[in-house]
């Protein structure tokens, strides 16, 4: 299983796991999943295990969503 983890990091060098993305975007997992449910935000990809991976540039999209909510 260790090799799979290494491959994941190699295959997704510019992507962030949902938890890391949430921290950088100053939000939480629940909010990100809600935005995805509404069709406002989509992960760049998912791992075989279903983990969401986001691009760093998606942080700007989260910020825009929050500004528009206001």
PDB file of N, CA, C, O and CB in Angstrom:
ATOM      1  N   UNK A   1       0.826  -1.206   0.000  1.00  0.00           N
ATOM      2  CA  UNK A   1       0.000   0.000   0.000  1.00  0.00           C
ATOM      3  C   UNK A   1       0.862   1.260   0.000  1.00  0.00           C
ATOM      4  O   UNK A   1       0.412   2.312  -0.454  1.00  0.00           O
ATOM      5  CB  UNK A   1      -0.935   0.004   1.212  1.00  0.00           C
ATOM      6  N   UNK A   2       2.092   1.171   0.501  1.00  0.00           N
ATOM      7  CA  UNK A   2       3.001   2.314   0.497  1.00  0.00           C
ATOM      8  C   UNK A   2       3.315   2.784  -0.896  1.00  0.00           C
ATOM      9  O   UNK A   2       3.389   3.987  -1.149  1.00  0.00           O
ATOM     10  CB  UNK A   2       4.275   1.970   1.208  1.00  0.00           C
ATOM     11  N   UNK A   3       3.505   1.823  -1.830  1.00  0.00           N
ATOM     12  CA  UNK A   3       3.803   2.181  -3.208  1.00  0.00           C
ATOM     13  C   UNK A   3       2.655   2.958  -3.830  1.00  0.00           C
ATOM     14  O   UNK A   3       2.880   3.898  -4.592  1.00  0.00           O
ATOM     15  CB  UNK A   3       4.099   0.935  -4.029  1.00  0.00           C
ATOM     16  N   UNK A   4       1.419   2.569  -3.506  1.00  0.00           N
ATOM     17  CA  UNK A   4       0.257   3.274  -4.029  1.00  0.00           C
ATOM     18  C   UNK A   4       0.240   4.723  -3.587  1.00  0.00           C
ATOM     19  O   UNK A   4      -0.125   5.611  -4.358  1.00  0.00           O
ATOM     20  CB  UNK A   4      -1.017   2.588  -3.590  1.00  0.00           C
ATOM     21  N   UNK A   5       0.631   4.960  -2.356  1.00  0.00           N
ATOM     22  CA  UNK A   5       0.679   6.325  -1.843  1.00  0.00           C
ATOM     23  C   UNK A   5       1.727   7.133  -2.593  1.00  0.00           C
ATOM     24  O   UNK A   5       1.487   8.284  -2.959  1.00  0.00           O
ATOM     25  CB  UNK A   5       0.978   6.329  -0.335  1.00  0.00           C
ATOM     26  N   UNK A   6       2.893   6.526  -2.823  1.00  0.00           N
ATOM     27  CA  UNK A   6       3.946   7.218  -3.564  1.00  0.00           C
ATOM     28  C   UNK A   6       3.485   7.525  -4.985  1.00  0.00           C
ATOM     29  O   UNK A   6       3.733   8.616  -5.500  1.00  0.00           O
ATOM     30  CB  UNK A   6       5.234   6.375  -3.591  1.00  0.00           C
ATOM     31  N   UNK A   7       2.814   6.564  -5.620  1.00  0.00           N
ATOM     32  CA  UNK A   7       2.328   6.788  -6.977  1.00  0.00           C
ATOM     33  C   UNK A   7       1.313   7.922  -6.997  1.00  0.00           C
ATOM     34  O   UNK A   7       1.306   8.736  -7.921  1.00  0.00           O
ATOM     35  CB  UNK A   7       1.705   5.504  -7.548  1.00  0.00           C
ATOM     36  N   UNK A   8       0.466   7.979  -5.991  1.00  0.00           N
ATOM     37  CA  UNK A   8      -0.528   9.042  -5.909  1.00  0.00           C
ATOM     38  C   UNK A   8       0.153  10.400  -5.892  1.00  0.00           C
ATOM     39  O   UNK A   8      -0.269  11.312  -6.603  1.00  0.00           O
ATOM     40  CB  UNK A   8      -1.405   8.869  -4.664  1.00  0.00           C
ATOM     41  N   UNK A   9       1.183  10.543  -5.103  1.00  0.00           N
ATOM     42  CA  UNK A   9       1.890  11.817  -5.018  1.00  0.00           C
ATOM     43  C   UNK A   9       2.590  12.141  -6.336  1.00  0.00           C
ATOM     44  O   UNK A   9       2.642  13.302  -6.739  1.00  0.00           O
ATOM     45  CB  UNK A   9       2.907  11.787  -3.871  1.00  0.00           C
ATOM     46  N   UNK A  10       3.121  11.139  -6.998  1.00  0.00           N
ATOM     47  CA  UNK A  10       3.802  11.366  -8.270  1.00  0.00           C
ATOM     48  C   UNK A  10       2.787  11.730  -9.353  1.00  0.00           C
ATOM     49  O   UNK A  10       3.034  12.621 -10.166  1.00  0.00           O
ATOM     50  CB  UNK A  10       4.612  10.115  -8.687  1.00  0.00           C
ATOM     51  N   UNK A  11       1.644  11.040  -9.362  1.00  0.00           N
ATOM     52  CA  UNK A  11       0.619  11.300 -10.371  1.00  0.00           C
ATOM     53  C   UNK A  11      -0.067  12.653 -10.178  1.00  0.00           C
ATOM     54  O   UNK A  11      -0.604  13.215 -11.133  1.00  0.00           O
ATOM     55  CB  UNK A  11      -0.416  10.198 -10.346  1.00  0.00           C
ATOM     56  N   UNK A  12      -0.054  13.168  -8.975  1.00  0.00           N
ATOM     57  CA  UNK A  12      -0.782  14.398  -8.655  1.00  0.00           C
ATOM     58  C   UNK A  12       0.134  15.428  -7.980  1.00  0.00           C
ATOM     59  O   UNK A  12      -0.170  15.896  -6.883  1.00  0.00           O
ATOM     60  CB  UNK A  12      -1.982  14.083  -7.744  1.00  0.00           C
ATOM     61  N   UNK A  13       1.250  15.783  -8.628  1.00  0.00           N
ATOM     62  CA  UNK A  13       2.214  16.664  -7.961  1.00  0.00           C
ATOM     63  C   UNK A  13       1.690  18.074  -7.718  1.00  0.00           C
ATOM     64  O   UNK A  13       2.118  18.725  -6.765  1.00  0.00           O
ATOM     65  CB  UNK A  13       3.468  16.743  -8.775  1.00  0.00           C
ATOM     66  N   UNK A  14       0.778  18.561  -8.550  1.00  0.00           N
ATOM     67  CA  UNK A  14       0.294  19.938  -8.402  1.00  0.00           C
ATOM     68  C   UNK A  14      -1.107  19.997  -7.813  1.00  0.00           C
ATOM     69  O   UNK A  14      -1.766  21.034  -7.881  1.00  0.00           O
ATOM     70  CB  UNK A  14       0.309  20.642  -9.744  1.00  0.00           C
ATOM     71  N   UNK A  15      -1.561  18.905  -7.240  1.00  0.00           N
ATOM     72  CA  UNK A  15      -2.900  18.859  -6.672  1.00  0.00           C
ATOM     73  C   UNK A  15      -2.838  18.712  -5.161  1.00  0.00           C
ATOM     74  O   UNK A  15      -1.878  18.179  -4.605  1.00  0.00           O
ATOM     75  CB  UNK A  15      -3.703  17.713  -7.283  1.00  0.00           C
ATOM     76  N   UNK A  16      -3.880  19.194  -4.518  1.00  0.00           N
ATOM     77  CA  UNK A  16      -3.958  19.162  -3.058  1.00  0.00           C
ATOM     78  C   UNK A  16      -5.093  18.254  -2.615  1.00  0.00           C
ATOM     79  O   UNK A  16      -6.168  18.253  -3.215  1.00  0.00           O
ATOM     80  CB  UNK A  16      -4.153  20.581  -2.489  1.00  0.00           C
ATOM     81  N   UNK A  17      -4.855  17.496  -1.583  1.00  0.00           N
ATOM     82  CA  UNK A  17      -5.930  16.710  -0.984  1.00  0.00           C
ATOM     83  C   UNK A  17      -6.941  17.682  -0.400  1.00  0.00           C
ATOM     84  O   UNK A  17      -6.599  18.823  -0.088  1.00  0.00           O
ATOM     85  CB  UNK A  17      -5.387  15.725   0.111  1.00  0.00           C
ATOM     86  N   UNK A  18      -8.173  17.242  -0.252  1.00  0.00           N
ATOM     87  CA  UNK A  18      -9.251  18.126   0.189  1.00  0.00           C
ATOM     88  C   UNK A  18      -8.940  18.823   1.516  1.00  0.00           C
ATOM     89  O   UNK A  18      -9.262  20.000   1.677  1.00  0.00           O
ATOM     90  CB  UNK A  18     -10.535  17.338   0.319  1.00  0.00           C
ATOM     91  N   UNK A  19      -8.328  18.126   2.460  1.00  0.00           N
ATOM     92  CA  UNK A  19      -8.022  18.738   3.754  1.00  0.00           C
ATOM     93  C   UNK A  19      -7.020  19.872   3.635  1.00  0.00           C
ATOM     94  O   UNK A  19      -7.189  20.927   4.246  1.00  0.00           O
ATOM     95  CB  UNK A  19      -7.493  17.695   4.710  1.00  0.00           C
ATOM     96  N   UNK A  20      -5.975  19.652   2.847  1.00  0.00           N
ATOM     97  CA  UNK A  20      -4.971  20.696   2.628  1.00  0.00           C
ATOM     98  C   UNK A  20      -5.586  21.873   1.868  1.00  0.00           C
ATOM     99  O   UNK A  20      -5.318  23.036   2.171  1.00  0.00           O
ATOM    100  CB  UNK A  20      -3.757  20.131   1.851  1.00  0.00           C
ATOM    101  N   UNK A  21      -6.408  21.546   0.882  1.00  0.00           N
ATOM    102  CA  UNK A  21      -7.072  22.586   0.098  1.00  0.00           C
ATOM    103  C   UNK A  21      -7.988  23.430   0.988  1.00  0.00           C
ATOM    104  O   UNK A  21      -8.008  24.656   0.879  1.00  0.00           O
ATOM    105  CB  UNK A  21      -7.879  21.957  -1.056  1.00  0.00           C
ATOM    106  N   UNK A  22      -8.737  22.774   1.859  1.00  0.00           N
ATOM    107  CA  UNK A  22      -9.652  23.489   2.762  1.00  0.00           C
ATOM    108  C   UNK A  22      -8.884  24.462   3.650  1.00  0.00           C
ATOM    109  O   UNK A  22      -9.317  25.596   3.856  1.00  0.00           O
ATOM    110  CB  UNK A  22     -10.446  22.490   3.634  1.00  0.00           C
ATOM    111  N   UNK A  23      -7.744  24.017   4.174  1.00  0.00           N
ATOM    112  CA  UNK A  23      -6.933  24.894   5.029  1.00  0.00           C
ATOM    113  C   UNK A  23      -6.462  26.126   4.257  1.00  0.00           C
ATOM    114  O   UNK A  23      -6.563  27.250   4.749  1.00  0.00           O
ATOM    115  CB  UNK A  23      -5.718  24.128   5.590  1.00  0.00           C
ATOM    116  N   UNK A  24      -5.956  25.912   3.062  1.00  0.00           N
ATOM    117  CA  UNK A  24      -5.442  27.019   2.249  1.00  0.00           C
ATOM    118  C   UNK A  24      -6.579  27.959   1.845  1.00  0.00           C
ATOM    119  O   UNK A  24      -6.403  29.177   1.813  1.00  0.00           O
ATOM    120  CB  UNK A  24      -4.721  26.481   0.991  1.00  0.00           C
ATOM    121  N   UNK A  25      -7.733  27.392   1.542  1.00  0.00           N
ATOM    122  CA  UNK A  25      -8.891  28.194   1.122  1.00  0.00           C
ATOM    123  C   UNK A  25      -9.632  28.802   2.312  1.00  0.00           C
ATOM    124  O   UNK A  25     -10.606  29.535   2.137  1.00  0.00           O
ATOM    125  CB  UNK A  25      -9.853  27.336   0.304  1.00  0.00           C
ATOM    126  N   UNK A  26      -9.165  28.495   3.520  1.00  0.00           N
ATOM    127  CA  UNK A  26      -9.767  29.003   4.752  1.00  0.00           C
ATOM    128  C   UNK A  26     -11.248  28.642   4.846  1.00  0.00           C
ATOM    129  O   UNK A  26     -12.102  29.492   5.101  1.00  0.00           O
ATOM    130  CB  UNK A  26      -9.595  30.518   4.836  1.00  0.00           C
ATOM    131  N   UNK A  27     -11.524  27.358   4.633  1.00  0.00           N
ATOM    132  CA  UNK A  27     -12.882  26.841   4.735  1.00  0.00           C
ATOM    133  C   UNK A  27     -12.819  25.441   5.329  1.00  0.00           C
ATOM    134  O   UNK A  27     -11.792  25.050   5.884  1.00  0.00           O
ATOM    135  CB  UNK A  27     -13.591  26.829   3.345  1.00  0.00           C
ATOM    136  N   UNK A  28     -13.895  24.692   5.221  1.00  0.00           N
ATOM    137  CA  UNK A  28     -13.897  23.344   5.781  1.00  0.00           C
ATOM    138  C   UNK A  28     -14.389  22.331   4.749  1.00  0.00           C
ATOM    139  O   UNK A  28     -14.899  22.697   3.690  1.00  0.00           O
ATOM    140  CB  UNK A  28     -14.774  23.288   7.043  1.00  0.00           C
ATOM    141  N   UNK A  29     -14.228  21.071   5.075  1.00  0.00           N
ATOM    142  CA  UNK A  29     -14.586  20.002   4.145  1.00  0.00           C
ATOM    143  C   UNK A  29     -16.065  20.019   3.810  1.00  0.00           C
ATOM    144  O   UNK A  29     -16.456  19.806   2.662  1.00  0.00           O
ATOM    145  CB  UNK A  29     -14.208  18.653   4.722  1.00  0.00           C
ATOM    146  N   UNK A  30     -16.875  20.273   4.811  1.00  0.00           N
ATOM    147  CA  UNK A  30     -18.319  20.274   4.604  1.00  0.00           C
ATOM    148  C   UNK A  30     -18.721  21.320   3.565  1.00  0.00           C
ATOM    149  O   UNK A  30     -19.550  21.052   2.695  1.00  0.00           O
ATOM    150  CB  UNK A  30     -19.048  20.536   5.928  1.00  0.00           C
ATOM    151  N   UNK A  31     -18.132  22.504   3.658  1.00  0.00           N
ATOM    152  CA  UNK A  31     -18.429  23.582   2.711  1.00  0.00           C
ATOM    153  C   UNK A  31     -17.991  23.197   1.309  1.00  0.00           C
ATOM    154  O   UNK A  31     -18.724  23.427   0.348  1.00  0.00           O
ATOM    155  CB  UNK A  31     -17.743  24.887   3.139  1.00  0.00           C
ATOM    156  N   UNK A  32     -16.807  22.614   1.179  1.00  0.00           N
ATOM    157  CA  UNK A  32     -16.325  22.212  -0.144  1.00  0.00           C
ATOM    158  C   UNK A  32     -17.236  21.163  -0.758  1.00  0.00           C
ATOM    159  O   UNK A  32     -17.533  21.217  -1.952  1.00  0.00           O
ATOM    160  CB  UNK A  32     -14.893  21.675  -0.055  1.00  0.00           C
ATOM    161  N   UNK A  33     -17.675  20.219   0.041  1.00  0.00           N
ATOM    162  CA  UNK A  33     -18.588  19.179  -0.469  1.00  0.00           C
ATOM    163  C   UNK A  33     -19.933  19.793  -0.865  1.00  0.00           C
ATOM    164  O   UNK A  33     -20.546  19.380  -1.849  1.00  0.00           O
ATOM    165  CB  UNK A  33     -18.803  18.067   0.599  1.00  0.00           C
ATOM    166  N   UNK A  34     -20.380  20.774  -0.098  1.00  0.00           N
ATOM    167  CA  UNK A  34     -21.631  21.462  -0.407  1.00  0.00           C
ATOM    168  C   UNK A  34     -21.509  22.216  -1.737  1.00  0.00           C
ATOM    169  O   UNK A  34     -22.406  22.141  -2.578  1.00  0.00           O
ATOM    170  CB  UNK A  34     -22.010  22.438   0.734  1.00  0.00           C
ATOM    171  N   UNK A  35     -20.404  22.938  -1.927  1.00  0.00           N
ATOM    172  CA  UNK A  35     -20.176  23.641  -3.193  1.00  0.00           C
ATOM    173  C   UNK A  35     -20.159  22.656  -4.357  1.00  0.00           C
ATOM    174  O   UNK A  35     -20.675  22.949  -5.436  1.00  0.00           O
ATOM    175  CB  UNK A  35     -18.852  24.432  -3.144  1.00  0.00           C
ATOM    176  N   UNK A  36     -19.564  21.491  -4.133  1.00  0.00           N
ATOM    177  CA  UNK A  36     -19.535  20.467  -5.183  1.00  0.00           C
ATOM    178  C   UNK A  36     -20.953  19.981  -5.481  1.00  0.00           C
ATOM    179  O   UNK A  36     -21.324  19.814  -6.643  1.00  0.00           O
ATOM    180  CB  UNK A  36     -18.633  19.277  -4.764  1.00  0.00           C
ATOM    181  N   UNK A  37     -21.731  19.759  -4.444  1.00  0.00           N
ATOM    182  CA  UNK A  37     -23.116  19.297  -4.615  1.00  0.00           C
ATOM    183  C   UNK A  37     -23.936  20.301  -5.426  1.00  0.00           C
ATOM    184  O   UNK A  37     -24.780  19.915  -6.234  1.00  0.00           O
ATOM    185  CB  UNK A  37     -23.777  19.064  -3.242  1.00  0.00           C
ATOM    186  N   UNK A  38     -23.681  21.593  -5.201  1.00  0.00           N
ATOM    187  CA  UNK A  38     -24.391  22.647  -5.929  1.00  0.00           C
ATOM    188  C   UNK A  38     -23.863  22.837  -7.353  1.00  0.00           C
ATOM    189  O   UNK A  38     -24.486  23.529  -8.159  1.00  0.00           O
ATOM    190  CB  UNK A  38     -24.286  23.956  -5.171  1.00  0.00           C
ATOM    191  N   UNK A  39     -22.719  22.225  -7.663  1.00  0.00           N
ATOM    192  CA  UNK A  39     -22.126  22.378  -8.984  1.00  0.00           C
ATOM    193  C   UNK A  39     -21.259  23.616  -9.119  1.00  0.00           C
ATOM    194  O   UNK A  39     -20.922  24.020 -10.232  1.00  0.00           O
ATOM    195  CB  UNK A  39     -23.198  22.417 -10.013  1.00  0.00           C
ATOM    196  N   UNK A  40     -20.893  24.226  -7.993  1.00  0.00           N
ATOM    197  CA  UNK A  40     -20.080  25.440  -8.017  1.00  0.00           C
ATOM    198  C   UNK A  40     -18.585  25.155  -8.051  1.00  0.00           C
ATOM    199  O   UNK A  40     -17.797  25.989  -8.499  1.00  0.00           O
ATOM    200  CB  UNK A  40     -20.398  26.288  -6.819  1.00  0.00           C
ATOM    201  N   UNK A  41     -18.204  23.994  -7.585  1.00  0.00           N
ATOM    202  CA  UNK A  41     -16.794  23.632  -7.483  1.00  0.00           C
ATOM    203  C   UNK A  41     -16.673  22.143  -7.738  1.00  0.00           C
ATOM    204  O   UNK A  41     -17.489  21.352  -7.264  1.00  0.00           O
ATOM    205  CB  UNK A  41     -16.200  24.014  -6.088  1.00  0.00           C
ATOM    206  N   UNK A  42     -15.663  21.770  -8.482  1.00  0.00           N
ATOM    207  CA  UNK A  42     -15.446  20.346  -8.746  1.00  0.00           C
ATOM    208  C   UNK A  42     -13.979  20.014  -8.512  1.00  0.00           C
ATOM    209  O   UNK A  42     -13.102  20.791  -8.889  1.00  0.00           O
ATOM    210  CB  UNK A  42     -15.872  19.972 -10.198  1.00  0.00           C
ATOM    211  N   UNK A  43     -13.705  18.878  -7.899  1.00  0.00           N
ATOM    212  CA  UNK A  43     -12.307  18.477  -7.739  1.00  0.00           C
ATOM    213  C   UNK A  43     -11.684  18.230  -9.111  1.00  0.00           C
ATOM    214  O   UNK A  43     -12.373  17.843 -10.055  1.00  0.00           O
ATOM    215  CB  UNK A  43     -12.193  17.207  -6.851  1.00  0.00           C
ATOM    216  N   UNK A  44     -10.382  18.456  -9.211  1.00  0.00           N
ATOM    217  CA  UNK A  44      -9.679  18.213 -10.471  1.00  0.00           C
ATOM    218  C   UNK A  44      -9.727  16.734 -10.819  1.00  0.00           C
ATOM    219  O   UNK A  44      -9.848  16.359 -11.985  1.00  0.00           O
ATOM    220  CB  UNK A  44      -8.216  18.696 -10.385  1.00  0.00           C
ATOM    221  N   UNK A  45      -9.630  15.901  -9.790  1.00  0.00           N
ATOM    222  CA  UNK A  45      -9.664  14.457  -9.983  1.00  0.00           C
ATOM    223  C   UNK A  45      -9.981  13.798  -8.648  1.00  0.00           C
ATOM    224  O   UNK A  45     -10.039  14.450  -7.605  1.00  0.00           O
ATOM    225  CB  UNK A  45      -8.313  13.930 -10.561  1.00  0.00           C
ATOM    226  N   UNK A  46     -10.181  12.508  -8.712  1.00  0.00           N
ATOM    227  CA  UNK A  46     -10.366  11.707  -7.498  1.00  0.00           C
ATOM    228  C   UNK A  46      -9.441  10.508  -7.585  1.00  0.00           C
ATOM    229  O   UNK A  46      -9.168   9.983  -8.664  1.00  0.00           O
ATOM    230  CB  UNK A  46     -11.859  11.256  -7.321  1.00  0.00           C
ATOM    231  N   UNK A  47      -8.972  10.091  -6.430  1.00  0.00           N
ATOM    232  CA  UNK A  47      -8.133   8.897  -6.387  1.00  0.00           C
ATOM    233  C   UNK A  47      -9.029   7.669  -6.539  1.00  0.00           C
ATOM    234  O   UNK A  47     -10.254   7.777  -6.503  1.00  0.00           O
ATOM    235  CB  UNK A  47      -7.309   8.830  -5.057  1.00  0.00           C
ATOM    236  N   UNK A  48      -8.414   6.514  -6.708  1.00  0.00           N
ATOM    237  CA  UNK A  48      -9.181   5.274  -6.806  1.00  0.00           C
ATOM    238  C   UNK A  48     -10.014   5.061  -5.551  1.00  0.00           C
ATOM    239  O   UNK A  48     -11.089   4.465  -5.609  1.00  0.00           O
ATOM    240  CB  UNK A  48      -8.247   4.076  -7.033  1.00  0.00           C
ATOM    241  N   UNK A  49      -9.520   5.547  -4.419  1.00  0.00           N
ATOM    242  CA  UNK A  49     -10.239   5.418  -3.162  1.00  0.00           C
ATOM    243  C   UNK A  49     -11.319   6.475  -2.968  1.00  0.00           C
ATOM    244  O   UNK A  49     -12.022   6.461  -1.958  1.00  0.00           O
ATOM    245  CB  UNK A  49      -9.274   5.484  -2.030  1.00  0.00           C
ATOM    246  N   UNK A  50     -11.460   7.391  -3.923  1.00  0.00           N
ATOM    247  CA  UNK A  50     -12.501   8.411  -3.858  1.00  0.00           C
ATOM    248  C   UNK A  50     -12.077   9.725  -3.231  1.00  0.00           C
ATOM    249  O   UNK A  50     -12.901  10.623  -3.061  1.00  0.00           O
ATOM    250  CB  UNK A  50     -13.645   7.883  -3.111  1.00  0.00           C
ATOM    251  N   UNK A  51     -10.790   9.851  -2.881  1.00  0.00           N
ATOM    252  CA  UNK A  51     -10.322  11.105  -2.286  1.00  0.00           C
ATOM    253  C   UNK A  51     -10.312  12.220  -3.331  1.00  0.00           C
ATOM    254  O   UNK A  51      -9.870  12.028  -4.464  1.00  0.00           O
ATOM    255  CB  UNK A  51      -8.910  10.926  -1.680  1.00  0.00           C
ATOM    256  N   UNK A  52     -10.804  13.379  -2.928  1.00  0.00           N
ATOM    257  CA  UNK A  52     -10.851  14.530  -3.834  1.00  0.00           C
ATOM    258  C   UNK A  52      -9.496  15.239  -3.840  1.00  0.00           C
ATOM    259  O   UNK A  52      -8.844  15.383  -2.806  1.00  0.00           O
ATOM    260  CB  UNK A  52     -11.980  15.515  -3.418  1.00  0.00           C
ATOM    261  N   UNK A  53      -9.095  15.677  -5.036  1.00  0.00           N
ATOM    262  CA  UNK A  53      -7.874  16.463  -5.212  1.00  0.00           C
ATOM    263  C   UNK A  53      -8.231  17.738  -5.967  1.00  0.00           C
ATOM    264  O   UNK A  53      -8.933  17.700  -6.977  1.00  0.00           O
ATOM    265  CB  UNK A  53      -6.772  15.647  -5.975  1.00  0.00           C
ATOM    266  N   UNK A  54      -7.740  18.862  -5.466  1.00  0.00           N
ATOM    267  CA  UNK A  54      -8.036  20.170  -6.053  1.00  0.00           C
ATOM    268  C   UNK A  54      -6.774  20.847  -6.535  1.00  0.00           C
ATOM    269  O   UNK A  54      -5.678  20.583  -6.041  1.00  0.00           O
ATOM    270  CB  UNK A  54      -8.751  21.062  -5.046  1.00  0.00           C
ATOM    271  N   UNK A  55      -6.945  21.730  -7.513  1.00  0.00           N
ATOM    272  CA  UNK A  55      -5.836  22.568  -7.979  1.00  0.00           C
ATOM    273  C   UNK A  55      -5.712  23.760  -7.040  1.00  0.00           C
ATOM    274  O   UNK A  55      -6.705  24.230  -6.485  1.00  0.00           O
ATOM    275  CB  UNK A  55      -6.055  23.040  -9.461  1.00  0.00           C
ATOM    276  N   UNK A  56      -4.513  24.234  -6.870  1.00  0.00           N
ATOM    277  CA  UNK A  56      -4.293  25.418  -6.037  1.00  0.00           C
ATOM    278  C   UNK A  56      -5.082  26.607  -6.592  1.00  0.00           C
ATOM    279  O   UNK A  56      -5.565  27.439  -5.824  1.00  0.00           O
ATOM    280  CB  UNK A  56      -2.780  25.759  -5.960  1.00  0.00           C
ATOM    281  N   UNK A  57      -5.213  26.691  -7.893  1.00  0.00           N
ATOM    282  CA  UNK A  57      -5.947  27.809  -8.512  1.00  0.00           C
ATOM    283  C   UNK A  57      -7.438  27.782  -8.155  1.00  0.00           C
ATOM    284  O   UNK A  57      -8.119  28.799  -8.289  1.00  0.00           O
ATOM    285  CB  UNK A  57      -5.779  27.769 -10.041  1.00  0.00           C
ATOM    286  N   UNK A  58      -7.954  26.633  -7.704  1.00  0.00           N
ATOM    287  CA  UNK A  58      -9.359  26.556  -7.295  1.00  0.00           C
ATOM    288  C   UNK A  58      -9.630  27.360  -6.033  1.00  0.00           C
ATOM    289  O   UNK A  58     -10.788  27.633  -5.714  1.00  0.00           O
ATOM    290  CB  UNK A  58      -9.761  25.109  -7.074  1.00  0.00           C
ATOM    291  N   UNK A  59      -8.583  27.743  -5.311  1.00  0.00           N
ATOM    292  CA  UNK A  59      -8.747  28.595  -4.128  1.00  0.00           C
ATOM    293  C   UNK A  59      -9.425  29.900  -4.547  1.00  0.00           C
ATOM    294  O   UNK A  59     -10.291  30.409  -3.836  1.00  0.00           O
ATOM    295  CB  UNK A  59      -7.365  28.881  -3.441  1.00  0.00           C
ATOM    296  N   UNK A  60      -9.031  30.434  -5.691  1.00  0.00           N
ATOM    297  CA  UNK A  60      -9.636  31.678  -6.181  1.00  0.00           C
ATOM    298  C   UNK A  60     -11.134  31.503  -6.423  1.00  0.00           C
ATOM    299  O   UNK A  60     -11.918  32.419  -6.176  1.00  0.00           O
ATOM    300  CB  UNK A  60      -8.945  32.137  -7.477  1.00  0.00           C
ATOM    301  N   UNK A  61     -11.523  30.337  -6.900  1.00  0.00           N
ATOM    302  CA  UNK A  61     -12.942  30.063  -7.140  1.00  0.00           C
ATOM    303  C   UNK A  61     -13.715  30.045  -5.825  1.00  0.00           C
ATOM    304  O   UNK A  61     -14.824  30.574  -5.747  1.00  0.00           O
ATOM    305  CB  UNK A  61     -13.118  28.720  -7.879  1.00  0.00           C
ATOM    306  N   UNK A  62     -13.135  29.439  -4.795  1.00  0.00           N
ATOM    307  CA  UNK A  62     -13.787  29.404  -3.481  1.00  0.00           C
ATOM    308  C   UNK A  62     -13.943  30.832  -2.952  1.00  0.00           C
ATOM    309  O   UNK A  62     -14.987  31.182  -2.402  1.00  0.00           O
ATOM    310  CB  UNK A  62     -12.970  28.530  -2.475  1.00  0.00           C
ATOM    311  N   UNK A  63     -12.924  31.637  -3.115  1.00  0.00           N
ATOM    312  CA  UNK A  63     -12.997  33.036  -2.661  1.00  0.00           C
ATOM    313  C   UNK A  63     -14.088  33.797  -3.419  1.00  0.00           C
ATOM    314  O   UNK A  63     -14.825  34.585  -2.828  1.00  0.00           O
ATOM    315  CB  UNK A  63     -11.629  33.739  -2.851  1.00  0.00           C
ATOM    316  N   UNK A  64     -14.184  33.558  -4.715  1.00  0.00           N
ATOM    317  CA  UNK A  64     -15.199  34.227  -5.518  1.00  0.00           C
ATOM    318  C   UNK A  64     -16.608  33.800  -5.073  1.00  0.00           C
ATOM    319  O   UNK A  64     -17.509  34.633  -4.975  1.00  0.00           O
ATOM    320  CB  UNK A  64     -14.989  33.914  -7.017  1.00  0.00           C
ATOM    321  N   UNK A  65     -16.788  32.517  -4.808  1.00  0.00           N
ATOM    322  CA  UNK A  65     -18.092  32.029  -4.342  1.00  0.00           C
ATOM    323  C   UNK A  65     -18.472  32.745  -3.057  1.00  0.00           C
ATOM    324  O   UNK A  65     -19.611  33.186  -2.902  1.00  0.00           O
ATOM    325  CB  UNK A  65     -18.066  30.491  -4.119  1.00  0.00           C
ATOM    326  N   UNK A  66     -17.523  32.863  -2.134  1.00  0.00           N
ATOM    327  CA  UNK A  66     -17.804  33.520  -0.852  1.00  0.00           C
ATOM    328  C   UNK A  66     -18.141  34.996  -1.037  1.00  0.00           C
ATOM    329  O   UNK A  66     -19.038  35.522  -0.379  1.00  0.00           O
ATOM    330  CB  UNK A  66     -16.608  33.377   0.090  1.00  0.00           C
ATOM    331  N   UNK A  67     -17.416  35.660  -1.938  1.00  0.00           N
ATOM    332  CA  UNK A  67     -17.695  37.083  -2.199  1.00  0.00           C
ATOM    333  C   UNK A  67     -19.082  37.267  -2.784  1.00  0.00           C
ATOM    334  O   UNK A  67     -19.797  38.200  -2.418  1.00  0.00           O
ATOM    335  CB  UNK A  67     -16.647  37.677  -3.150  1.00  0.00           C
ATOM    336  N   UNK A  68     -19.466  36.377  -3.698  1.00  0.00           N
ATOM    337  CA  UNK A  68     -20.780  36.484  -4.324  1.00  0.00           C
ATOM    338  C   UNK A  68     -21.901  36.162  -3.334  1.00  0.00           C
ATOM    339  O   UNK A  68     -23.009  36.681  -3.462  1.00  0.00           O
ATOM    340  CB  UNK A  68     -20.864  35.553  -5.532  1.00  0.00           C
ATOM    341  N   UNK A  69     -21.618  35.313  -2.356  1.00  0.00           N
ATOM    342  CA  UNK A  69     -22.622  35.030  -1.340  1.00  0.00           C
ATOM    343  C   UNK A  69     -22.937  36.275  -0.528  1.00  0.00           C
ATOM    344  O   UNK A  69     -24.077  36.496  -0.119  1.00  0.00           O
ATOM    345  CB  UNK A  69     -22.151  33.908  -0.420  1.00  0.00           C
ATOM    346  N   UNK A  70     -21.919  37.079  -0.304  1.00  0.00           N
ATOM    347  CA  UNK A  70     -22.085  38.300   0.476  1.00  0.00           C
ATOM    348  C   UNK A  70     -22.909  39.308  -0.266  1.00  0.00           C
ATOM    349  O   UNK A  70     -23.152  40.402   0.243  1.00  0.00           O
ATOM    350  CB  UNK A  70     -20.748  38.895   0.832  1.00  0.00           C
TER     351      UNK A  70
END
